[in-house]
Amino acid sequence: MQTAGPLIIGVLAVALLILIHEIGHFAVARLFGMRVKRFSIGFFKPLIEWRPRGGETVYSIGAVPLGGYVAIDGLGPEDEVDPEDRRSYANQPAVARLAMIVAGPLANFLAAAVVYVVLFNVGFPAPVSTPHVGGVADGRPARAAGLRPGDLITTVAGEPVETWNEMAREVRRHRGTQIPLDVRRGAETVRLLVTPDPRSGIIGVTPATRLERTRPLESVGAGIATAALSTAGMALLIWHMATGERSTEDVSGPVGIVQIIIDAWREGWRAILALVAQLSISLCIFNFLPIPALDGGRVVFLAIEAVSRRRVNRTVEGYVHAAGFLLLIGLLLLVTYRDILKMLS
């Protein structure tokens, strides 16, 4: 029962972020006059569906609420397209098609910015610059070494550190090697031995935070700037993972996200809101990846069209996106399996 609350909050938060994403696609499609056949939260057989009287769009909730989609006439390779039908996606100008595709991820970015604006108004849990430990992750080297929330790390492998960035940089220099940490704990100083992860160099700690409040007008700029910085940071992290500079061990699937939500739940509602903003940014970045079946994959096809000055065969594009969808399902199952192994260990 202790996990019921955060689990419900997590499911509702993810469903809301998916809804916001699909509303972005839907709104821009309607703005350009495209015909929307279905607006669905979830996939496979609909559990609930309805069509407003006089409307052309069917709204539904699928049996597996792990995603969503907006079915626009002329977008699918199986759709028959009348060359004279200006409301078909296939007959829209490239600018309109591009705007509709990127509207979903941008909606998630804006949602994150709004959440950050709220947090800056009520008090934003900003990380401190000193090497004070705020959280210690289960199953990580820091937990095994005996680090606790509230500890102040003063030296790493004999080197004095005064900021969190200095501490993290020094720890990463010794990846895979056991090193001593001098830690101030209350009135005493203790020495702990820790072995940073051999690949990533992390030990599994997060910085302590303090509440920062801004004036209402200033919070708007601060919220947008924080969303932009979070987006850039996450994009850089994905790039480092793709190039092998960072481990993919921290990538979480649905099971791992549940554990993250439980941890945030223990820290309070501000931590929950901050996590929702991060999840929204993650959804934005993930959908922009140049993978078939994702929005980024469709942008790649639009870029090919712009360079070659000819449309890619719709059937070929459809097969590529279908293959990409199967790949994503496989990756989801793999990450979920790994999350379960982490929990069992």
Rosetta silent file (secondary structure, phi, psi, omega in degrees, C-alpha in Angstrom):
SEQUENCE: MQTAGPLIIGVLAVALLILIHEIGHFAVARLFGMRVKRFSIGFFKPLIEWRPRGGETVYSIGAVPLGGYVAIDGLGPEDEVDPEDRRSYANQPAVARLAMIVAGPLANFLAAAVVYVVLFNVGFPAPVSTPHVGGVADGRPARAAGLRPGDLITTVAGEPVETWNEMAREVRRHRGTQIPLDVRRGAETVRLLVTPDPRSGIIGVTPATRLERTRPLESVGAGIATAALSTAGMALLIWHMATGERSTEDVSGPVGIVQIIIDAWREGWRAILALVAQLSISLCIFNFLPIPALDGGRVVFLAIEAVSRRRVNRTVEGYVHAAGFLLLIGLLLLVTYRDILKMLS
SCORE:     score description
SCORE:     0.000 S_00000001
   1 L     0.000  -24.807 -178.543    0.000    0.000    0.000 S_00000001
   2 L   -66.004  -24.659 -179.402    2.968    2.329    0.567 S_00000001
   3 L   -95.400   -5.136 -176.940    3.666    2.376   -3.164 S_00000001
   4 H   -63.686  -44.659 -178.685    0.027    2.797   -4.242 S_00000001
   5 H   -59.808  -58.155  179.701    0.065    6.587   -3.877 S_00000001
   6 H   -62.770  -31.233  178.925    3.226    7.305   -5.881 S_00000001
   7 H   -65.441  -44.549  178.423    2.293    4.643   -8.438 S_00000001
   8 H   -63.575  -45.223  178.727   -1.086    6.287   -9.095 S_00000001
   9 H   -59.850  -42.081 -179.074    0.529    9.736   -9.228 S_00000001
  10 H   -63.847  -45.590  179.521    3.170    8.404  -11.630 S_00000001
  11 H   -62.496  -43.414  179.695    0.655    6.795  -13.987 S_00000001
  12 H   -65.279  -39.121 -179.621   -1.484    9.951  -13.996 S_00000001
  13 H   -65.279  -46.371  179.644    1.553   12.169  -14.585 S_00000001
  14 H   -63.799  -41.770  178.524    2.820   10.095  -17.525 S_00000001
  15 H   -61.738  -40.204  178.949   -0.707    9.910  -18.995 S_00000001
  16 H   -64.682  -42.065 -179.383   -1.015   13.708  -18.681 S_00000001
  17 H   -66.079  -37.892  176.327    2.345   14.283  -20.398 S_00000001
  18 H   -65.474  -41.633  178.373    1.363   11.956  -23.243 S_00000001
  19 H   -59.935  -44.687  178.894   -1.961   13.779  -23.528 S_00000001
  20 H   -61.343  -42.283  178.807   -0.142   17.139  -23.738 S_00000001
  21 H   -58.667  -48.593 -177.783    2.172   15.719  -26.419 S_00000001
  22 H   -70.768  -31.291  175.828   -0.722   14.489  -28.556 S_00000001
  23 H   -62.899  -35.984  176.823   -2.671   17.729  -28.038 S_00000001
  24 H   -59.870  -49.026  176.694    0.317   19.533  -29.576 S_00000001
  25 H   -59.438  -47.489 -174.828    0.084   17.381  -32.722 S_00000001
  26 H   -61.373  -46.542 -175.531   -3.708   17.638  -32.766 S_00000001
  27 H   -63.523  -43.586 -178.179   -3.883   21.422  -32.336 S_00000001
  28 H   -72.596  -35.229  175.765   -1.388   22.202  -35.109 S_00000001
  29 H   -60.037  -45.418  178.407   -2.971   19.638  -37.452 S_00000001
  30 H   -67.204  -34.705  179.278   -6.332   21.353  -36.983 S_00000001
  31 H   -59.737  -38.360  179.800   -4.683   24.768  -37.337 S_00000001
  32 L   -91.423    7.401  175.060   -3.519   23.831  -40.839 S_00000001
  33 L    80.604   16.338  178.624   -6.874   22.246  -41.680 S_00000001
  34 L   -72.614  149.182  179.655   -5.739   18.625  -41.635 S_00000001
  35 L   -87.953  117.315 -179.552   -8.436   15.979  -41.130 S_00000001
  36 E   -97.871  117.209 -177.384   -7.894   14.130  -37.822 S_00000001
  37 E   -83.565  -39.520 -176.560   -9.487   10.682  -37.842 S_00000001
  38 E  -148.528  141.066  173.792   -8.611    9.546  -34.309 S_00000001
  39 E  -120.190  110.889 -172.089   -7.119   10.978  -31.130 S_00000001
  40 E  -125.876  135.585  167.470   -5.963    8.089  -28.908 S_00000001
  41 E  -103.034  114.207 -175.853   -4.256    7.757  -25.549 S_00000001
  42 E    99.028  168.646 -176.982   -2.780    4.247  -25.562 S_00000001
  43 E  -120.816  174.265  176.624   -2.525    1.573  -28.227 S_00000001
  44 E    67.625 -157.301 -169.850   -4.336   -1.563  -29.425 S_00000001
  45 E   -59.931  127.309 -179.906   -8.052   -2.270  -28.840 S_00000001
  46 E   -66.510  134.002  172.632   -9.892    0.798  -27.497 S_00000001
  47 E   -84.075  -35.770  178.430  -11.436    0.419  -24.057 S_00000001
  48 E  -136.732  136.935  172.961  -13.401    3.648  -24.490 S_00000001
  49 E  -151.651  146.285  178.778  -14.143    5.594  -27.649 S_00000001
  50 E  -154.503  154.782  176.737  -16.559    8.302  -28.613 S_00000001
  51 L  -127.310  120.818  178.875  -17.223   10.774  -31.413 S_00000001
  52 L   -59.705  147.723 -179.651  -18.857   14.135  -30.625 S_00000001
  53 L   -59.505  127.126 -179.594  -22.080   14.781  -32.505 S_00000001
  54 L    81.310   -0.745 -179.397  -21.225   16.392  -35.837 S_00000001
  55 L   -91.776  164.926 -179.815  -17.503   15.801  -35.319 S_00000001
  56 L  -111.012   -7.556 -176.610  -15.111   13.901  -37.564 S_00000001
  57 L  -103.591  131.938  174.021  -12.587   12.815  -34.898 S_00000001
  58 E   -94.091  127.380  178.093  -12.951    9.672  -32.777 S_00000001
  59 E  -102.718  133.368 -174.923  -11.487   10.032  -29.270 S_00000001
  60 E  -147.884  160.774  173.531  -10.354    6.816  -27.559 S_00000001
  61 E  -121.269  119.160 -175.310   -8.379    5.257  -24.713 S_00000001
  62 E   -79.469  166.417 -178.358   -6.404    2.165  -25.745 S_00000001
  63 E   -67.903  -28.512 -179.940   -5.940   -1.071  -23.819 S_00000001
  64 E  -116.976   97.002 -174.030   -2.221   -0.370  -23.321 S_00000001
  65 E   -82.112   51.362 -179.634   -1.827    3.241  -22.090 S_00000001
  66 E  -101.903    8.745 -179.992    1.940    3.417  -22.691 S_00000001
  67 E  -173.088 -151.407  179.193    1.762    5.992  -25.447 S_00000001
  68 E  -179.944  171.238  179.006   -0.677    7.632  -27.774 S_00000001
  69 E  -161.594  158.210  172.996   -1.192    8.854  -31.299 S_00000001
  70 E  -117.664  115.544 -179.674   -3.129   11.213  -33.527 S_00000001
  71 E   -87.712  109.523 -178.542   -4.318    9.520  -36.726 S_00000001
  72 E  -105.901  132.275 -178.063   -4.301   12.166  -39.448 S_00000001
  73 L   -57.620  125.206  179.478   -5.803   11.382  -42.834 S_00000001
  74 L    93.877   -4.452  179.242   -2.998   10.808  -45.348 S_00000001
  75 L   -83.603  -38.893 -179.411   -0.294   10.247  -42.734 S_00000001
  76 L   -79.527  146.802 -178.620   -0.434    6.441  -42.749 S_00000001
  77 L   -65.897  -20.652 -179.263    0.880    4.504  -45.769 S_00000001
  78 L   -84.812   -9.311 -178.482   -2.430    2.584  -45.975 S_00000001
  79 L   -72.898  132.754  173.422   -4.467    5.792  -46.376 S_00000001
  80 L   -79.710  132.200 -174.409   -5.895    6.441  -49.816 S_00000001
  81 L  -116.855  122.156  172.829   -5.015    9.966  -50.885 S_00000001
  82 L   -85.528  120.092 -177.872   -7.032   12.076  -53.287 S_00000001
  83 L   -56.546  -21.510 -179.023   -4.582   14.492  -54.965 S_00000001
  84 L   -92.016   -4.590 -177.079   -7.284   17.188  -54.794 S_00000001
  85 L   -84.400  102.086 -177.091   -7.930   16.738  -51.062 S_00000001
  86 L   -74.290  -13.724 -179.341   -6.209   19.694  -49.424 S_00000001
  87 L   -87.868   -4.733  176.974   -7.116   18.424  -45.919 S_00000001
  88 L   -78.609  139.153  177.807   -4.975   15.312  -46.327 S_00000001
  89 H   -56.847  -38.703 -176.077   -1.596   15.364  -44.595 S_00000001
  90 H   -63.441  -23.673 -177.622    0.000   14.003  -47.776 S_00000001
  91 H  -101.554    4.962  179.664   -1.095   17.097  -49.736 S_00000001
  92 L   -80.318  152.413  174.792    0.006   19.659  -47.154 S_00000001
  93 L   -61.480  156.811 -178.314    3.081   21.856  -47.726 S_00000001
  94 H   -59.115  -36.361 -179.584    6.302   20.629  -46.109 S_00000001
  95 H   -62.630  -42.042  179.399    6.215   23.525  -43.613 S_00000001
  96 H   -66.493  -41.656  179.087    2.764   22.479  -42.364 S_00000001
  97 H   -64.729  -41.757  178.590    3.799   18.829  -42.066 S_00000001
  98 H   -63.747  -43.558 -179.861    6.977   19.801  -40.189 S_00000001
  99 H   -60.426  -41.321  179.763    5.044   22.091  -37.827 S_00000001
 100 H   -65.769  -39.657 -177.774    2.599   19.303  -37.001 S_00000001
 101 H   -66.904  -46.794 -174.904    5.401   16.806  -36.315 S_00000001
 102 H   -79.270  -11.823 -177.015    7.465   19.028  -34.011 S_00000001
 103 H   -63.404  -32.874 -179.848    4.402   20.386  -32.177 S_00000001
 104 H   -64.184  -57.389  177.577    4.197   17.306  -29.926 S_00000001
 105 H   -59.460  -38.160  179.815    7.722   17.503  -28.461 S_00000001
 106 H   -65.737  -32.500  176.219    7.485   21.299  -28.216 S_00000001
 107 H   -63.093  -38.466  177.122    4.253   20.925  -26.227 S_00000001
 108 H   -67.992  -36.565  176.131    6.171   18.813  -23.717 S_00000001
 109 H   -62.488  -45.256  179.855    8.913   21.444  -23.528 S_00000001
 110 H   -64.519  -37.840  177.925    6.327   24.144  -22.823 S_00000001
 111 H   -61.688  -43.091  178.211    4.661   21.942  -20.197 S_00000001
 112 H   -63.001  -41.483  178.911    8.010   21.538  -18.416 S_00000001
 113 H   -61.326  -40.989  178.718    8.587   25.305  -18.579 S_00000001
 114 H   -62.850  -43.051  178.622    5.161   25.919  -16.993 S_00000001
 115 H   -62.419  -42.191  178.669    5.945   23.483  -14.171 S_00000001
 116 H   -64.939  -37.485  176.483    9.283   25.214  -13.550 S_00000001
 117 H   -59.844  -44.650  177.551    7.529   28.607  -13.475 S_00000001
 118 H   -60.574  -44.804 -178.572    5.190   27.260  -10.779 S_00000001
 119 H   -63.812  -39.415  178.983    8.132   25.855   -8.825 S_00000001
 120 H   -67.142  -26.444  177.528   10.034   29.145   -8.945 S_00000001
 121 H   -76.625  -41.237 -175.491    6.928   30.883   -7.550 S_00000001
 122 H   -93.857  -12.622 -178.476    6.321   28.469   -4.669 S_00000001
 123 L   122.597  109.497 -174.964    9.954   27.582   -4.016 S_00000001
 124 E   -97.775  127.322  178.372   12.239   25.628   -6.321 S_00000001
 125 E   -74.752   86.120 -178.073   14.481   22.883   -4.855 S_00000001
 126 E   -88.056  140.078  179.680   17.751   24.064   -6.425 S_00000001
 127 E   -66.423  142.549  176.229   20.948   22.050   -5.854 S_00000001
 128 L   -77.824  159.655 -177.487   23.551   23.625   -3.583 S_00000001
 129 L   -85.504  -19.397 -178.755   27.022   24.262   -4.974 S_00000001
 130 L   -80.826  159.795 -178.211   28.872   22.602   -2.081 S_00000001
 131 L   -79.256   49.914  173.332   29.492   18.813   -2.012 S_00000001
 132 E   -84.104  130.103 -178.570   26.654   18.165    0.459 S_00000001
 133 E   -81.815  126.055  177.615   24.956   14.836   -0.245 S_00000001
 134 E   -98.447  -38.751 -178.698   21.192   15.082   -0.654 S_00000001
 135 E  -143.534  150.041  178.153   20.349   11.557   -1.786 S_00000001
 136 E  -126.097  119.865 -175.197   22.059    8.179   -2.040 S_00000001
 137 L   -76.846  140.725  176.177   20.785    5.739   -4.663 S_00000001
 138 L   -66.479  143.807  175.833   20.126    2.120   -3.742 S_00000001
 139 L    75.052   11.386 -179.028   22.462   -0.434   -5.304 S_00000001
 140 L  -109.095  163.050 -177.932   25.149    2.161   -6.098 S_00000001
 141 H   -55.679  -35.636 -178.804   28.770    2.403   -4.850 S_00000001
 142 H   -63.013  -40.021  178.810   27.926    5.311   -2.507 S_00000001
 143 H   -65.033  -43.337  179.704   25.339    3.218   -0.662 S_00000001
 144 H   -65.420  -32.029 -178.541   27.785    0.321   -0.308 S_00000001
 145 H   -76.909  -19.091  179.320   30.479    2.695    0.982 S_00000001
 146 L   101.358   12.459  175.569   28.174    4.046    3.709 S_00000001
 147 L   -65.606  146.041 -178.672   27.502    7.579    2.466 S_00000001
 148 L  -130.620  153.539  172.754   24.385    9.182    3.954 S_00000001
 149 L   -57.407  135.936 -178.465   22.165   12.168    3.101 S_00000001
 150 L    99.775  -15.185  178.155   23.564   15.237    4.864 S_00000001
 151 L   -66.542  146.133  173.703   27.209   14.163    4.544 S_00000001
 152 E  -113.321  114.517  179.575   29.699   16.790    3.363 S_00000001
 153 E   -80.886  120.652 -176.536   32.473   15.343    1.169 S_00000001
 154 E  -103.818  -32.298  176.530   35.670   17.283    1.894 S_00000001
 155 E  -139.132  149.686  176.020   38.338   15.262    0.065 S_00000001
 156 E  -126.552  115.982 -178.143   38.387   12.728   -2.775 S_00000001
 157 L    53.448   38.556  177.992   41.440   10.464   -2.970 S_00000001
 158 L    86.491   -8.459 -178.643   43.315   12.992   -0.811 S_00000001
 159 E   -94.256  123.690  178.320   42.364   15.984   -2.989 S_00000001
 160 E   -65.131  139.567  177.478   40.360   18.745   -1.206 S_00000001
 161 L  -129.183  138.504 -178.012   37.054   19.622   -2.930 S_00000001
 162 L  -116.224  -18.641  179.209   34.938   22.694   -2.258 S_00000001
 163 L  -125.015  162.572  179.314   32.170   22.434   -4.859 S_00000001
 164 H   -62.714  -41.170 -178.589   29.900   19.669   -6.107 S_00000001
 165 H   -64.495  -39.289  177.398   31.382   19.898   -9.615 S_00000001
 166 H   -62.544  -44.209  179.375   34.929   19.555   -8.257 S_00000001
 167 H   -60.648  -48.688 -177.833   33.898   16.497   -6.254 S_00000001
 168 H   -63.076  -40.112 -179.995   32.124   14.863   -9.221 S_00000001
 169 H   -65.220  -41.512 -179.125   35.051   15.575  -11.554 S_00000001
 170 H   -68.151  -38.569  178.101   37.575   14.127   -9.113 S_00000001
 171 H   -63.376  -43.860 -178.608   35.456   11.012   -8.534 S_00000001
 172 H   -63.324  -28.428  179.548   35.129   10.395  -12.292 S_00000001
 173 L   -64.132  -21.171 -175.274   38.929   10.546  -12.637 S_00000001
 174 L  -113.195   32.762 -177.951   39.145    7.375  -10.537 S_00000001
 175 L   -58.202  133.315  179.046   36.493    5.265  -12.257 S_00000001
 176 L    79.613    1.018 -177.641   36.824    1.586  -11.426 S_00000001
 177 L  -120.094  134.506  178.474   39.401    2.256   -8.662 S_00000001
 178 L   -71.011  129.441 -177.771   38.759    2.163   -4.927 S_00000001
 179 E  -134.885  154.252  176.902   39.428    5.600   -3.396 S_00000001
 180 E   -87.331  143.953  172.477   39.044    7.169    0.068 S_00000001
 181 E  -120.284  129.178  170.593   36.521    9.927    0.772 S_00000001
 182 E   -92.313  125.624 -172.746   36.807   12.180    3.799 S_00000001
 183 E  -126.899  128.522  175.061   33.298   13.021    4.920 S_00000001
 184 E   -89.681  119.408 -177.055   32.169   15.486    7.550 S_00000001
 185 E  -125.235   98.952 -175.456   29.201   13.987    9.361 S_00000001
 186 L    68.177 -124.474 -178.331   27.890   16.282   12.056 S_00000001
 187 L   -92.673   -3.631 -177.161   30.770   17.115   14.400 S_00000001
 188 E  -115.826  162.391  175.645   33.014   14.260   13.268 S_00000001
 189 E  -117.265  128.429 -179.315   34.965   13.381   10.135 S_00000001
 190 E  -119.905  153.875  177.140   34.894    9.817    8.803 S_00000001
 191 E  -110.795  126.992 -179.449   36.833    8.128    6.028 S_00000001
 192 E  -120.654  150.893  177.152   34.928    5.906    3.596 S_00000001
 193 E  -108.507  128.606 -177.557   36.160    3.735    0.731 S_00000001
 194 E  -137.254  147.285  177.261   34.229    3.851   -2.547 S_00000001
 195 L  -117.557  103.953  179.017   34.750    2.425   -6.037 S_00000001
 196 L   -58.340  151.177  179.870   33.222    4.622   -8.780 S_00000001
 197 L   -53.208  132.734 -175.882   31.421    2.825  -11.588 S_00000001
 198 L   -59.803  -30.034 -177.044   34.047    1.530  -14.077 S_00000001
 199 L   -95.407  -52.273 -174.175   32.251    3.010  -17.097 S_00000001
 200 L   -87.852  -25.471 -177.587   30.411    6.131  -15.958 S_00000001
 201 L    80.232    5.894 -179.308   32.545    7.078  -12.982 S_00000001
 202 L   -89.641  159.399  177.433   29.477    7.867  -10.877 S_00000001
 203 L  -117.667   -7.490  174.583   28.921    6.683   -7.321 S_00000001
 204 L    91.918   43.226  175.763   25.164    7.310   -7.065 S_00000001
 205 E  -124.999  152.089  174.961   24.711   10.509   -5.055 S_00000001
 206 E  -121.556  150.751 -176.143   22.633   13.625   -5.711 S_00000001
 207 E   -72.967  153.481  172.276   23.340   17.088   -4.278 S_00000001
 208 L   -65.396  158.177 -177.610   21.453   18.582   -1.369 S_00000001
 209 E  -126.039  161.564  172.787   18.940   21.265   -2.348 S_00000001
 210 E  -136.443  153.118 -178.469   17.619   24.548   -0.989 S_00000001
 211 E   -79.200  129.679  175.657   14.403   26.377   -1.804 S_00000001
 212 E  -120.243  128.862  177.915   14.738   29.329   -4.179 S_00000001
 213 L  -116.306  145.850  176.724   11.850   31.709   -4.809 S_00000001
 214 L  -128.783  165.076  176.757   11.600   34.391   -7.481 S_00000001
 215 L   -69.125  153.285 -175.615    9.144   37.174   -8.231 S_00000001
 216 H   -50.992  -46.779 -178.165    6.181   36.206  -10.464 S_00000001
 217 H   -69.552  -38.934  179.564    7.462   38.006  -13.573 S_00000001
 218 H   -67.206  -29.055 -177.632   11.036   36.809  -13.046 S_00000001
 219 H   -65.546  -27.148  179.244    9.810   33.240  -12.606 S_00000001
 220 H   -64.437  -50.720  178.290    8.626   33.138  -16.232 S_00000001
 221 H   -63.960  -40.079  179.933   12.108   33.756  -17.585 S_00000001
 222 H   -65.181  -38.842  179.866   13.657   31.492  -14.969 S_00000001
 223 H   -65.585  -44.444  179.360   11.223   28.668  -15.810 S_00000001
 224 H   -65.859  -41.904  179.874   11.896   28.868  -19.546 S_00000001
 225 H   -64.352  -40.089  179.525   15.656   29.094  -18.978 S_00000001
 226 H   -65.764  -40.938  177.573   15.602   26.080  -16.644 S_00000001
 227 H   -62.404  -40.928  179.714   13.605   24.050  -19.165 S_00000001
 228 H   -65.749  -43.157  179.362   16.105   25.005  -21.893 S_00000001
 229 H   -66.077  -39.254  178.347   19.100   24.091  -19.727 S_00000001
 230 H   -64.082  -39.961  179.118   17.497   20.783  -18.723 S_00000001
 231 H   -63.996  -46.302  179.759   16.823   19.999  -22.383 S_00000001
 232 H   -63.452  -41.397  179.997   20.394   20.811  -23.397 S_00000001
 233 H   -64.238  -41.277 -179.567   21.799   18.776  -20.504 S_00000001
 234 H   -70.183  -38.198  177.064   19.673   15.747  -21.313 S_00000001
 235 H   -62.577  -40.431  178.309   20.521   15.963  -25.018 S_00000001
 236 H   -65.584  -38.922  178.865   24.235   16.080  -24.109 S_00000001
 237 H   -62.296  -43.942  178.823   23.813   13.071  -21.810 S_00000001
 238 H   -62.703  -39.306  178.113   22.182   11.060  -24.619 S_00000001
 239 H   -62.543  -42.441  178.534   25.023   12.045  -26.943 S_00000001
 240 H   -65.021  -35.410  175.965   27.590   10.842  -24.401 S_00000001
 241 H   -67.074  -41.421 -178.974   25.714    7.549  -24.083 S_00000001
 242 H   -65.405  -32.483 -178.752   25.598    7.148  -27.859 S_00000001
 243 L   -91.321   -0.945  178.255   29.362    7.751  -28.128 S_00000001
 244 L    84.914    3.766  179.890   30.159    5.435  -25.206 S_00000001
 245 L   -75.325  -23.722  176.905   31.431    8.213  -22.913 S_00000001
 246 L  -128.153  149.054  179.543   28.649    7.482  -20.412 S_00000001
 247 L   -74.338  151.259  175.761   27.061    4.213  -19.374 S_00000001
 248 L   -91.624    9.417 -177.564   23.461    3.409  -20.318 S_00000001
 249 L   -62.434  -26.144 -176.773   22.923    1.795  -16.906 S_00000001
 250 L   -87.149   -0.665  176.031   20.952    4.837  -15.725 S_00000001
 251 L   -72.720  127.151 -175.940   18.393    4.554  -18.534 S_00000001
 252 L  -115.100  144.219  171.687   15.108    3.525  -16.928 S_00000001
 253 L   -98.310 -163.642 -178.596   11.980    1.911  -18.298 S_00000001
 254 H   -55.145  -41.172 -178.999    8.505    1.896  -16.710 S_00000001
 255 H   -66.494  -44.223  178.584    9.667   -0.178  -13.717 S_00000001
 256 H   -64.224  -37.668  178.915   12.662    2.064  -13.062 S_00000001
 257 H   -64.168  -36.346  176.833   10.515    5.182  -13.388 S_00000001
 258 H   -59.115  -43.805  179.327    8.182    3.806  -10.711 S_00000001
 259 H   -64.343  -39.341  177.892   11.142    3.565   -8.304 S_00000001
 260 H   -63.184  -40.909  179.496   12.186    7.134   -9.171 S_00000001
 261 H   -64.925  -39.608  178.178    8.629    8.323   -8.491 S_00000001
 262 H   -62.475  -42.640  178.227    8.617    6.531   -5.123 S_00000001
 263 H   -62.872  -42.428  179.279   11.876    8.284   -4.178 S_00000001
 264 H   -65.695  -36.859  179.211   10.441   11.664   -5.219 S_00000001
 265 H   -58.435  -38.580  179.805    7.258   10.937   -3.256 S_00000001
 266 H   -66.940  -26.535 -177.382    9.318   10.608   -0.077 S_00000001
 267 H   -88.214  -11.072  176.255   10.843   14.054   -0.680 S_00000001
 268 L   112.804  174.460 -172.708    7.495   15.842   -1.060 S_00000001
 269 H   -68.189  -28.002  177.394    5.276   17.424   -3.675 S_00000001
 270 H   -64.632  -40.555  178.069    7.952   19.844   -4.912 S_00000001
 271 H   -65.421  -36.074  176.941   10.130   16.881   -5.834 S_00000001
 272 H   -62.895  -45.545  179.327    7.143   15.304   -7.614 S_00000001
 273 H   -63.037  -42.473  178.825    6.611   18.478   -9.670 S_00000001
 274 H   -62.066  -38.203  178.533   10.323   18.678  -10.515 S_00000001
 275 H   -66.738  -40.560  177.578   10.214   15.040  -11.614 S_00000001
 276 H   -59.520  -42.242  178.036    7.160   15.696  -13.804 S_00000001
 277 H   -61.781  -43.064  179.198    9.073   18.523  -15.495 S_00000001
 278 H   -65.062  -39.853  177.548   12.051   16.214  -16.073 S_00000001
 279 H   -63.584  -37.673  178.926    9.815   13.476  -17.473 S_00000001
 280 H   -66.019  -41.539  175.618    8.259   16.014  -19.849 S_00000001
 281 H   -62.556  -40.853  178.938   11.720   17.085  -21.027 S_00000001
 282 H   -61.173  -41.909  178.941   12.643   13.407  -21.443 S_00000001
 283 H   -64.461  -38.686  177.591    9.556   12.854  -23.590 S_00000001
 284 H   -61.929  -52.332 -177.855   10.472   15.898  -25.683 S_00000001
 285 H   -64.198  -45.480 -177.769   14.073   14.742  -26.265 S_00000001
 286 H   -57.762  -44.135 -177.901   13.129   11.092  -26.808 S_00000001
 287 H   -71.809  -19.304  177.058   10.599   11.942  -29.516 S_00000001
 288 H   -84.931   -6.653  178.702   13.129   14.153  -31.299 S_00000001
 289 L   -62.898  140.241 -176.830   15.572   11.245  -31.673 S_00000001
 290 L   -77.309   59.079 -178.952   16.058   10.380  -35.379 S_00000001
 291 L  -114.155  132.816  177.650   14.494    6.938  -34.981 S_00000001
 292 L   -53.774  145.647 -178.097   11.737    5.658  -37.298 S_00000001
 293 L    85.630  -17.013  174.516    8.258    5.729  -35.715 S_00000001
 294 L   -97.703  166.728  179.983    9.265    8.717  -33.570 S_00000001
 295 H   -60.788  -36.808  178.086    8.724   12.364  -34.466 S_00000001
 296 H   -62.794  -34.652  176.844   12.450   12.737  -35.090 S_00000001
 297 H   -64.905  -38.765  178.096   12.292    9.920  -37.635 S_00000001
 298 H   -69.414  -33.833  176.628    9.570   11.736  -39.548 S_00000001
 299 H   -63.801  -36.868  178.002   11.631   14.929  -39.470 S_00000001
 300 H   -60.435  -43.603  179.397   14.482   12.976  -41.098 S_00000001
 301 H   -65.179  -36.248  176.833   12.169   11.981  -43.978 S_00000001
 302 H   -66.959  -35.590  177.957   11.081   15.609  -44.358 S_00000001
 303 H   -67.132  -39.741  177.101   14.759   16.633  -44.465 S_00000001
 304 H   -61.657  -41.028  178.212   15.424   14.031  -47.178 S_00000001
 305 H   -62.712  -41.568 -178.482   12.503   15.476  -49.137 S_00000001
 306 H   -66.185  -37.629 -178.531   13.859   19.016  -48.744 S_00000001
 307 H   -75.736  -43.812 -175.545   17.337   18.010  -49.970 S_00000001
 308 H   -84.941  -14.485 -178.735   16.250   15.726  -52.816 S_00000001
 309 L    61.507   28.849  174.896   13.258   17.920  -53.766 S_00000001
 310 L  -148.445  146.960 -177.706   11.079   14.815  -54.129 S_00000001
 311 L   -72.863  140.169  173.537    8.736   12.996  -51.785 S_00000001
 312 L   -72.318  140.019  178.979    9.841    9.693  -50.261 S_00000001
 313 L   -53.710  125.882 -174.429    7.603    6.798  -51.318 S_00000001
 314 H   -63.544  -36.136  179.362    4.837    6.631  -48.688 S_00000001
 315 H   -66.155  -43.648  178.695    4.791    2.821  -48.639 S_00000001
 316 H   -62.595  -45.782  179.385    8.559    2.629  -48.081 S_00000001
 317 H   -60.831  -39.280  179.382    8.366    5.232  -45.326 S_00000001
 318 H   -62.079  -42.989  178.086    5.508    3.290  -43.720 S_00000001
 319 H   -64.163  -39.085  179.674    7.546    0.075  -43.627 S_00000001
 320 H   -63.946  -44.164  179.390   10.519    1.919  -42.104 S_00000001
 321 H   -66.209  -36.555  177.691    8.336    3.409  -39.352 S_00000001
 322 H   -63.568  -42.023  177.401    6.767   -0.016  -38.672 S_00000001
 323 H   -64.361  -38.994  177.670   10.239   -1.526  -38.271 S_00000001
 324 H   -63.766  -38.425  178.528   11.183    1.337  -35.973 S_00000001
 325 H   -62.632  -43.672  178.050    8.095    0.713  -33.853 S_00000001
 326 H   -63.828  -38.019  177.400    9.048   -2.952  -33.412 S_00000001
 327 H   -62.337  -43.200  179.907   12.580   -1.890  -32.468 S_00000001
 328 H   -63.937  -40.326  177.584   11.225    0.488  -29.826 S_00000001
 329 H   -61.565  -42.570  178.408    9.024   -2.256  -28.354 S_00000001
 330 H   -62.619  -43.156  178.415   12.077   -4.517  -28.155 S_00000001
 331 H   -64.323  -39.016  178.348   14.144   -1.824  -26.437 S_00000001
 332 H   -61.524  -44.148  178.936   11.309   -1.170  -23.986 S_00000001
 333 H   -64.929  -39.316 -179.821   11.158   -4.850  -23.064 S_00000001
 334 H   -64.487  -46.179 -179.619   14.959   -4.999  -22.695 S_00000001
 335 H   -65.393  -39.203  178.410   15.098   -1.947  -20.404 S_00000001
 336 H   -63.368  -42.899  177.648   12.165   -3.257  -18.364 S_00000001
 337 H   -60.147  -41.807  179.531   13.910   -6.623  -17.938 S_00000001
 338 H   -66.926  -38.783  177.210   17.062   -4.839  -16.771 S_00000001
 339 H   -62.007  -40.180  179.865   15.065   -2.704  -14.300 S_00000001
 340 H   -65.475  -40.570  177.188   13.516   -5.845  -12.815 S_00000001
 341 H   -62.106  -38.899  178.167   16.965   -7.428  -12.419 S_00000001
 342 H   -62.899  -42.501 -179.619   18.168   -4.293  -10.609 S_00000001
 343 H   -65.872  -39.557 -178.837   15.228   -4.466   -8.213 S_00000001
 344 H   -69.781  -29.297 -178.200   15.762   -8.169   -7.523 S_00000001
 345 L   -84.305    0.000    0.000   19.479   -7.623   -6.874 S_00000001
